[in-house]
Amino acid sequence: MDDEDVRALEALQVPGNLSEHVRIRGMATCPHCYQGFGHASLPIHVRRCRSLLPPTEEEEAAAEQDKANQSIRRNRVRSLVDLCLRFVTKHFESVCMDRIVAFPEAEAALIASMPSNLLHRMVVNLVQDSKRAKMKNRESRAMIETLESALQGARRDVAQLESARDWAAISRARMEEQRHVSDRLQRELDITKTALSSAELENQKLRAKVESSEKKLLRLEAKINSLKAEKREFKIEAHRRQMELSNQLLSAHNSRVAASSEKARLSRSFKERRRSEEDTRRSKRSPTDGSSNSTTNNTSTQQRHSLTYHERPHAEGSKIPYPKS
């Protein structure tokens, strides 16, 4: 077989109807992703696409068999029956089943003309394929159940996310309200701070005034204390001077009293002496008038002996008590 036949057989490996994967003129279909590419870019794409896909069980088994029998296969030449069986079993589902469904009578004659060992191996491969299909079905069901459980969990997560989104919207609205409230409080705080700063300035001015008034008050108190001290000194000096003046007045009064008493004594002695002289003269003139003279002498002696006291005026500013007459 040439390259065109190999590519044609590879194009027939897809499941389903053959009409869905008809090769377009000038285009080749990738056996893995079933997309059309040009003849030049197809080999590059096939290598890249196959490297991205995991190996199938058949390929793994074939690789193991190739590794185990690598030396034998190198020296062994396969028969035409083995090659046909390998090709048919490998592409049975994609080629033979579609042909059996499309052309049942021709395919039945073809199957009847096949050797018995080939049919036996085909049936065995079909059974194995059915078992692998059932196993894959169970695995796919288990995977579907896990995916459904994951889907339920994802739905719950989506519901939680929706509730979280709603809660976030509510929280954003509340945060917006709180932001407005905080802005208003910040403005009030700024106004309060400005008022506080002005009050502090006023307080500083008042403190300066209080300090100046306290200094003035201290100066005035010191001045008052000095004036009180001067007043006490003045009082002491006035009292001292008053005592000196009173002593001087007392001494002057005593001297004046002594002088007046001496003057009175001298005047009395002068009057007595004068009277005695007059008496002697009268006695020499008329001895007959002795009785009348004796009476006058008696009255004059009585007048001399009866002293008269007059009230003396107090001196101005003097506190000396004078005796009453």
C-alpha positions in Angstrom: 0.0 0.0 0.0 1.2 3.5 -0.8 0.8 6.6 1.3 -2.5 7.6 -0.2 -4.1 4.2 0.8 -2.7 4.6 4.4 -4.1 8.1 4.7 -7.5 6.8 3.3 -7.5 4.0 5.9 -6.6 6.4 8.7 -9.4 8.7 7.6 -11.8 5.7 8.0 -10.9 5.2 11.7 -13.5 7.7 13.0 -16.7 6.5 14.7 -20.1 7.2 13.3 -21.2 7.5 9.7 -18.5 7.8 7.0 -20.4 10.7 5.4 -19.5 12.9 8.3 -15.8 12.5 7.8 -15.5 12.6 4.0 -12.0 13.9 3.0 -12.2 17.2 1.3 -10.1 17.6 -1.8 -6.7 19.1 -1.0 -7.3 18.6 2.8 -6.4 15.8 5.2 -8.2 15.0 8.5 -6.3 14.5 11.7 -7.1 11.1 13.2 -7.0 12.5 16.8 -8.9 15.8 16.7 -10.7 15.2 13.4 -9.8 18.6 11.9 -8.7 19.2 8.3 -5.2 20.3 7.5 -3.1 20.6 4.4 -0.8 17.8 3.2 2.3 19.8 4.3 1.1 20.7 7.8 -0.6 17.4 8.7 2.4 15.4 9.8 3.5 18.2 12.1 0.1 18.6 13.6 -0.4 14.8 14.1 2.8 14.6 16.1 1.9 17.5 18.3 -1.7 16.4 18.7 -0.7 12.8 19.6 1.8 14.1 22.1 -1.0 15.9 23.9 -3.3 12.9 24.2 -2.8 10.0 26.7 -1.9 6.6 25.1 -4.8 4.2 24.7 -4.9 0.7 26.2 -4.3 -0.9 22.8 -1.3 1.3 22.2 0.1 0.5 25.6 -0.4 -3.2 25.1 1.2 -2.9 21.6 4.1 -1.0 23.1 4.6 -3.7 25.7 4.4 -6.4 23.2 6.8 -4.5 21.0 9.2 -4.1 23.9 9.0 -7.8 24.8 9.2 -9.2 21.3 11.3 -6.5 19.7 14.1 -8.8 18.7 11.7 -11.5 17.5 9.7 -9.0 15.4 12.8 -7.7 13.8 13.6 -11.2 12.4 10.0 -12.4 11.9 8.0 -11.8 8.7 4.3 -11.6 9.4 1.9 -13.5 7.2 -0.9 -11.9 5.1 -3.5 -13.4 7.5 -1.9 -11.8 10.5 -1.6 -8.5 8.8 -5.3 -8.6 7.6 -6.4 -9.7 11.1 -4.4 -7.0 12.7 -5.8 -4.3 10.4 -9.4 -5.6 10.6 -9.4 -5.9 14.4 -7.8 -2.5 14.7 -10.3 -0.8 12.5 -13.2 -3.2 12.9 -15.6 -0.7 14.6 -14.7 2.2 12.3 -14.7 0.3 9.0 -16.4 -3.1 9.2 -19.4 -2.2 11.4 -20.3 0.7 9.1 -20.0 -1.4 6.1 -22.1 -4.2 7.7 -24.8 -1.6 8.5 -24.6 -0.1 5.0 -24.2 -3.3 3.0 -25.3 -6.2 5.1 -25.6 -8.9 2.3 -22.1 -8.2 0.8 -20.5 -8.1 4.2 -22.3 -11.3 5.2 -20.8 -13.1 2.2 -17.4 -11.6 3.0 -17.6 -12.8 6.6 -18.7 -16.3 5.4 -15.7 -16.5 3.1 -13.3 -15.6 6.0 -11.3 -18.4 7.7 -12.5 -19.8 11.0 -9.5 -18.7 13.0 -9.9 -15.2 11.8 -13.6 -15.2 12.8 -12.7 -16.7 16.2 -10.2 -14.0 16.8 -12.6 -11.3 15.6 -15.3 -12.6 18.0 -12.7 -12.7 20.9 -11.7 -9.1 20.0 -15.3 -8.1 19.9 -15.9 -9.6 23.4 -12.9 -8.0 24.7 -13.9 -4.7 23.2 -17.4 -5.1 24.7 -15.8 -5.7 28.1 -13.5 -2.7 27.7 -16.6 -0.7 26.6 -18.5 -1.8 29.7 -15.5 -1.0 31.9 -15.2 2.4 30.3 -19.0 2.8 30.7 -18.7 2.1 34.4 -15.7 4.4 34.7 -17.6 7.1 32.7 -20.6 6.6 35.0 -18.5 6.9 38.1 -16.8 10.0 36.5 -20.3 11.4 35.7 -21.4 10.8 39.4 -18.2 12.5 40.6 -18.8 15.3 38.1 -22.4 15.6 39.3 -21.3 15.7 42.9 -18.7 18.3 41.9 -21.4 20.1 40.0 -23.6 20.1 43.1 -20.7 21.4 45.1 -20.0 24.0 42.5 -23.7 25.0 42.5 -23.5 25.3 46.3 -20.3 27.3 45.9 -22.1 29.5 43.3 -25.0 30.0 45.7 -22.5 30.9 48.4 -20.8 33.2 46.0 -24.1 34.8 45.1 -24.9 35.3 48.8 -21.4 36.6 49.3 -21.9 38.9 46.4 -25.2 40.2 47.8 -23.6 40.5 51.2 -20.7 42.4 49.5 -23.2 44.7 47.8 -24.9 45.3 51.2 -21.5 45.8 52.8 -20.5 48.3 50.1 -23.7 50.2 50.7 -23.1 50.2 54.5 -19.5 51.2 53.9 -20.7 54.0 51.7 -23.1 55.2 54.4 -20.3 54.8 57.0 -18.0 56.8 54.7 -20.5 59.6 54.5 -21.0 59.6 58.3 -17.2 59.5 58.8 -16.8 62.5 56.3 -19.5 64.4 58.3 -17.8 63.6 61.6 -14.5 64.6 60.1 -15.9 67.9 59.0 -17.4 68.4 62.5 -14.0 67.4 64.0 -12.2 70.0 61.8 -14.7 72.6 62.9 -14.2 71.6 66.5 -10.4 71.7 66.1 -10.6 75.2 64.7 -12.9 76.3 67.5 -10.5 74.6 70.0 -7.5 76.4 68.5 -9.3 79.7 68.7 -10.3 79.0 72.3 -6.7 78.0 73.1 -5.5 81.3 71.6 -8.1 83.2 73.6 -7.1 81.2 76.7 -3.4 82.1 76.1 -4.4 85.8 75.8 -6.4 85.5 79.0 -3.5 83.7 80.8 -1.2 86.5 79.7 -3.7 89.1 81.0 -4.0 87.1 84.3 -0.3 86.9 84.7 0.1 90.6 84.0 -2.8 91.4 86.5 -1.1 89.0 89.0 2.1 90.9 88.6 0.3 94.2 89.0 -1.5 92.8 92.1 1.8 91.6 93.6 3.3 95.0 92.9 0.3 96.7 94.5 0.4 94.3 97.5 4.0 95.1 97.9 3.3 98.8 97.7 0.4 98.4 100.2 2.7 96.4 102.5 5.3 99.2 102.2 2.7 101.8 102.9 1.4 99.8 105.9 5.0 99.6 107.2 5.4 103.3 106.7 2.1 103.9 108.4 3.2 101.8 111.4 6.5 103.7 111.5 4.5 107.0 111.3 2.2 105.8 114.1 5.2 104.9 116.2 6.9 108.2 115.5 3.7 110.1 116.2 3.2 108.3 119.4 6.8 109.0 120.4 6.4 112.6 119.5 3.1 112.8 121.4 4.7 111.3 124.4 7.6 113.8 124.1 5.1 116.6 123.7 3.1 115.5 126.7 6.2 115.2 128.8 7.2 118.7 127.7 3.8 120.0 128.5 3.8 118.3 131.8 7.2 119.7 132.6 6.1 123.2 131.4 2.9 122.9 133.5 4.9 121.9 136.5 7.3 124.8 136.0 4.4 127.2 135.5 2.6 125.9 138.6 5.8 126.3 140.6 6.3 129.8 139.2 2.7 130.8 139.9 2.9 129.4 143.4 6.2 131.2 144.0 4.7 134.4 142.7 1.6 134.0 144.9 3.8 133.3 147.9 5.9 136.4 147.1 2.8 138.5 146.7 1.3 137.2 149.9 4.5 137.9 151.8 4.7 141.4 150.2 1.0 142.0 151.1 1.5 140.8 154.7 4.6 142.8 155.0 2.7 145.9 153.7 -0.2 145.2 156.0 2.0 144.8 158.9 3.7 148.1 158.1 0.3 149.8 157.7 -0.8 148.3 161.0 2.2 149.6 162.8 1.6 153.0 161.3 -2.0 153.0 162.3 -1.1 151.9 165.8 1.2 154.8 166.1 -1.4 157.2 164.9 -4.4 156.3 166.9 -4.3 154.0 169.8 -8.0 154.5 170.4 -9.0 152.8 167.3 -7.6 149.5 168.5 -10.9 147.7 168.6 -11.8 148.6 165.0 -8.4 147.7 163.9 -8.4 144.4 165.6 -11.6 143.6 163.8 -10.2 144.6 160.5 -7.1 142.7 161.2 -9.1 139.6 162.0 -11.0 139.8 158.8 -7.8 140.4 156.8 -6.2 137.4 158.4 -9.3 135.3 157.6 -9.1 136.5 154.0 -5.4 135.7 153.8 -6.0 132.2 155.2 -8.9 131.4 152.8 -7.3 130.6 149.4 -9.4 130.7 146.2 -8.6 128.2 143.4 -9.6 129.0 139.7 -10.2 126.4 137.0 -7.2 126.1 134.7 -7.8 125.5 131.0 -6.5 122.3 129.5 -3.7 122.6 127.0 -4.7 121.8 123.5 -3.7 118.2 122.7 -2.8 117.5 126.4 -4.2 114.4 128.2 -3.1 115.5 131.7 -6.0 115.4 134.1 -6.2 118.7 136.1 -7.9 118.7 139.5 -11.2 120.5 139.6 -11.4 123.7 141.9 
